[in-house]
Amino acid sequence: MSDAGFAALTAKIARDRGFGCASYKEKCLRRRIAVRMRARGVHTYHDYARVLDDDRAEYDRLLDALTINVTKLFRNWETYAAVAEKVVPALWSLGERLSVWSAGCSSGEEPYSIAALFHRHAEAVGGLANLPSRLDVLGSDIDARVLEAAERGTFEEVDFADTPAELRLRYFADKPPFSIASDVKRLVRFEKRDLLAQSPPAGPLHLIFCRNVLIYFDRDTQERLFEGFHRALAPGGFLVLGKVETLLGAARSRFAVVDARERIYRAA
């Protein structure tokens, strides 16, 4: 398939849906577009562009494939355990309102998991009464469809594969639909936000989770996002990345390593 055809298709996607194809790694884009092309039985980028024109619902399927909505509650529990030990108490001790951002939150598993960690800590130190006024967790994603699911706050059995039994028992209903506890759900809000085209939420932020998102972007885009994260964080604020992601460029000198294995950093 031609490079010219690929360039024309990605330009069309960007023009029609505002999706920043140019910031994504080309191999990743080609691979995920190819999945949708096979599903629709077409063999050229030109023919797939015609499918997008004829069937607008295919755009939703394509964007779902491109934005990689794969997640679980407490995904990679070791990371959450490290956050519970090294991040949550440090932030709670500040005694101020805490702003948390889960960037690329998909269907809400990550922001709800974060909120549950803060709830558990507040309960342990006798601070539950003040928690709603002390904590604001924002989950954002470019995909409006997954945000609708996130707002519902209900999950399936498969979503609990990484969830410790005591957290599942404490914070989720014990039968389908497995809904998140209301006192955790009310700590979280959601909004549609394009990580590439929009600035971070108004700060200062105290904690940013951006896990398993940056690996799909090219190096220049990653460095630009790290710059934005650093500007948005309060001094001493924390950044949590995915297990295969790492700081690049100037960001290496702007963040201190808190836990190298779990990719937890603190703004200098």
C-alpha positions, 0 to 999 in steps of 0.5 A: 500500500502506497505512502501517498495513500497513507498520507492522504488517509491520515490527513483526512482523519485529522481533517474530519475528526481532529485526530492528531495522526501526525503525532503518532508513531507511523508503524502503530498507525499503519498497524491499527488502520490495517486491522480496520481495513481487514475488518471491512474487506478493503485493501487500499487506503483509498478504498478505506477512505470511501468506507469512512465517507459511506459509513460514519459509524466506521469512524468511531470504530477506527478511533476506538482502535487508534486510541487503544482503550485497554485497561483494568481496575488497579492495572499493574497492582504493584504500581498502585501499591507504590503510589499508595505507599509513596505518593498518597500519604505525601500529598495528603500531608500537605493539608490542601485541596488535591487535584489529580488528573488521569490522562487517557482514562478510557472507561474510568478504571484508572481514576476510580482506582486512584480515588479508592486509594485516597479514600482508603488512606483518608479512612485510615487517618480519620479524614473521610469527612473532609475527603470530598472537599480535599480531593478532585480526580479528573479523568479525561479521554479523547473518546466520548463513547468510553467516557459515557461508560466511565460515567456509569461506574459499572464494571465486568468480572474481567476488569477485576483481574488485578484488583486485590480482594480487600479493595474489591470487597470494600469498593465494589458491589458484589454482584453484576453490575459491579458498580463502584461505591458511591462515596468513591464515585463522587470524587471523580469527574470526567471530560472529553479532552484531546491530550495532543491539542489541548493544554493540561487542566488548569493547575496546579495539579498534584498528581498526573497519571499518564500510563501506556499512552505516550508509547504511541507518540513520536519522541517530539510529541512525548517531550512536548507532553512532558513539558506540559506536565511539568508546567501543570504540576505543583512543585513536588507534584507527582507523575506516574507513567506506564511500565514501558515508558520513561522520561525523555529530553529536558524532562529528565532534569525536571523530575526526580525519580521516586520509584524507577521500577514503577515509573513514579517521578516528582517534579523538581 
